[in-house]
Amino acid sequence: MVAVTTPRSALLAGVAIGAAAAVALPALLRHLRGAAAQKGTHAVRAGASVRIPRGELTEVVAACLQAAGATAAHAQASAEVLVFADCRGIPSHGVNRADFYAAELEEKLVDGAAEPVVAVDSGCCALVDGRNALGAVVSRRAMELAVSKARAHGVGWVVCKGSNHFGAAGYWAEQAAREHLLAFSFTNTAPFMVPTGGRTRAVSRPAA
């Protein structure tokens, strides 16, 4: 997290969430690297529209993730992020990913009960060790810490390791906005793009 007091006395908070395990299943990774990856969002939007009350959808998704191995609190946190994406018109990071999350939990690729810990804490900066918890759980801890540091130091910078897919990046920036802060939220992912002058994929594409 980074927070900086601006001339207008506004605070700037940023969060960099490491999602090293954003694509954990080899088969899925191969799929995403193919041409179909460019059509994912279009495929999600191609089906018939179904309207479900936000609260009910969140409850159902949370129940599915809990059944797959997440604690009730962690399942709820993840479900809220997924439903947020659909409500914002970002289906690529919405409820359609619940199956992906559940598969990772069932295969023990993600720890549905792990609690993130602050590995390094120094002034306005900190490093959070996600301990392979669900990305939403790790990101929530990071943003809370960033907001706290922004208020204390004028700038807060928190990075994470040992995390997983954290959903739509805008969700986390909005958490800071609710605290009257400006925020940046970004993450790493599998290499999708070929850098200028390169021949193989080596850099990530922007998150939603």
C-alpha positions in Angstrom: 0.0 0.0 0.0 1.2 3.5 -0.6 -0.5 6.6 0.8 0.7 10.1 0.1 -0.8 13.4 1.3 -1.6 15.6 -1.8 -1.8 19.4 -1.9 -5.5 19.0 -1.4 -4.9 17.0 1.7 -6.1 13.8 0.1 -4.4 10.5 0.8 -3.2 8.1 -1.8 -3.3 4.5 -1.0 -2.1 1.7 -3.3 -2.0 -2.0 -3.0 0.0 -4.5 -4.9 -1.4 -8.0 -4.4 0.7 -10.8 -5.6 -1.5 -13.5 -7.1 1.3 -15.9 -8.1 -1.2 -18.8 -8.2 -3.8 -17.0 -10.3 -3.7 -19.9 -12.7 -2.8 -22.9 -10.7 -4.2 -25.7 -12.9 -1.9 -26.7 -15.8 -4.8 -27.6 -18.1 -6.5 -24.3 -17.5 -3.2 -22.5 -18.1 -2.8 -24.1 -21.5 -6.4 -23.2 -22.3 -5.9 -19.6 -21.3 -2.8 -19.3 -23.4 -4.7 -20.4 -26.5 -6.9 -18.3 -28.8 -9.9 -19.1 -26.6 -8.5 -16.8 -23.9 -9.4 -13.8 -26.1 -13.0 -14.9 -26.2 -13.6 -15.7 -22.6 -15.6 -12.6 -21.7 -17.6 -12.9 -24.9 -18.5 -16.5 -24.1 -19.7 -15.5 -20.6 -21.9 -12.8 -22.0 -23.3 -15.0 -24.8 -25.7 -16.9 -22.6 -29.2 -15.8 -21.6 -29.4 -13.0 -19.0 -30.5 -14.1 -15.5 -31.2 -11.6 -12.7 -30.7 -12.8 -9.2 -30.8 -10.6 -6.0 -27.3 -9.7 -5.1 -27.6 -11.0 -1.5 -29.0 -14.3 -2.6 -26.3 -14.9 -5.2 -23.6 -14.0 -2.7 -25.1 -16.5 -0.2 -25.2 -19.3 -2.8 -21.6 -18.7 -4.0 -20.4 -18.6 -0.4 -22.1 -21.9 0.4 -20.5 -23.5 -2.7 -17.0 -22.3 -1.7 -17.6 -23.4 1.9 -18.6 -26.9 0.7 -15.4 -27.0 -1.3 -13.3 -26.5 1.7 -13.2 -22.8 2.7 -14.2 -21.5 6.1 -17.5 -19.7 6.3 -15.8 -16.3 6.7 -13.3 -16.9 3.8 -16.0 -18.2 1.5 -18.1 -15.1 2.2 -15.2 -12.8 1.5 -14.5 -14.5 -1.8 -18.2 -14.6 -2.8 -18.6 -10.9 -2.3 -15.7 -10.1 -4.6 -17.0 -12.4 -7.4 -20.6 -11.0 -7.2 -19.2 -7.4 -7.2 -17.5 -8.1 -10.5 -20.8 -9.3 -12.1 -22.6 -6.2 -10.7 -20.0 -4.0 -12.3 -20.3 -5.7 -15.7 -17.0 -7.6 -15.4 -18.2 -11.3 -16.0 -14.6 -12.5 -16.7 -14.0 -12.0 -12.9 -17.5 -12.8 -11.7 -19.4 -15.8 -10.4 -18.3 -17.9 -13.4 -15.0 -18.2 -11.5 -16.6 -19.8 -8.5 -16.1 -23.2 -10.1 -12.4 -22.4 -10.6 -12.1 -21.4 -6.9 -13.9 -24.4 -5.7 -11.7 -26.8 -7.8 -8.6 -25.2 -6.3 -10.0 -25.7 -2.8 -11.1 -29.3 -3.4 -7.7 -30.2 -4.9 -5.9 -28.5 -1.9 -4.1 -26.1 -4.3 -5.5 -23.3 -2.1 -5.9 -23.3 1.7 -9.4 -22.3 2.5 -8.6 -21.8 6.2 -5.2 -20.1 6.1 -4.9 -16.8 7.8 -2.5 -14.2 6.3 0.2 -12.8 8.5 2.3 -9.6 8.3 5.8 -10.8 7.6 7.5 -7.4 7.5 6.2 -4.2 8.9 8.3 -1.0 8.6 6.8 2.4 8.8 4.6 3.1 5.8 5.5 -0.3 4.2 4.6 -3.9 4.9 4.7 -7.4 3.4 1.8 -9.7 3.9 2.4 -13.5 3.7 -0.9 -14.9 2.4 0.1 -18.5 3.4 -1.7 -19.7 0.3 -5.1 -18.4 1.4 -7.9 -17.3 -0.9 -6.9 -14.2 -2.7 -9.8 -12.2 -1.3 -8.8 -13.0 2.2 -5.2 -11.9 1.6 -6.2 -8.8 -0.3 -8.7 -7.7 2.4 -5.9 -7.9 5.1 -3.5 -6.0 2.8 -6.0 -3.2 2.1 -7.0 -2.8 5.7 -3.3 -2.5 6.6 -2.7 -0.1 3.8 -5.5 2.2 4.9 -4.2 2.1 8.4 -0.7 3.1 7.3 -2.0 5.8 4.9 -3.7 7.5 7.9 -0.7 7.2 10.1 2.0 8.1 7.6 0.3 9.8 4.7 1.4 7.0 2.4 1.0 3.2 2.8 2.5 0.5 0.6 1.6 -3.1 1.1 2.7 -6.0 -1.1 1.7 -9.7 -0.7 3.2 -13.1 -1.4 1.7 -16.5 -1.1 -1.7 -15.3 -2.4 -4.1 -16.4 -5.1 -6.6 -14.9 -7.6 -7.9 -11.8 -6.0 -10.9 -11.0 -8.3 -11.6 -7.6 -9.9 -8.9 -5.1 -8.9 -11.5 -2.4 -8.6 -13.1 -4.0 -5.6 -10.0 -3.3 -3.5 -9.6 0.2 -4.7 -13.2 0.8 -3.7 -12.5 -0.4 -0.2 -10.1 2.5 0.2 -12.4 4.9 -1.5 -15.0 4.2 1.2 -12.4 5.4 3.7 -12.1 8.6 1.7 -8.7 7.6 0.3 -7.4 7.3 -3.3 -6.1 3.8 -4.1 -4.3 1.7 -6.7 -4.7 -2.0 -6.7 -2.8 -4.3 -9.0 -1.5 -7.8 -9.3 0.7 -10.2 -11.2 -0.6 -13.1 -13.2 0.6 -15.7 -15.7 2.5 -14.3 -18.7 0.1 -13.5 -21.5 1.8 -10.8 -23.6 5.0 -10.8 -25.7 7.1 -7.8 -24.8 8.3 -5.4 -27.6 11.1 -7.2 -29.5 10.3 -10.5 -27.9 9.2 -13.8 -29.2 7.5 -15.5 -26.2 5.0 -14.4 -23.6 6.8 -12.8 -20.7 4.6 -10.1 -19.2 1.1 -10.0 -17.8 -1.9 -8.2 -19.2 -3.8 -5.5 -17.2 -6.3 -6.8 -14.6 -10.0 -5.9 -14.6 
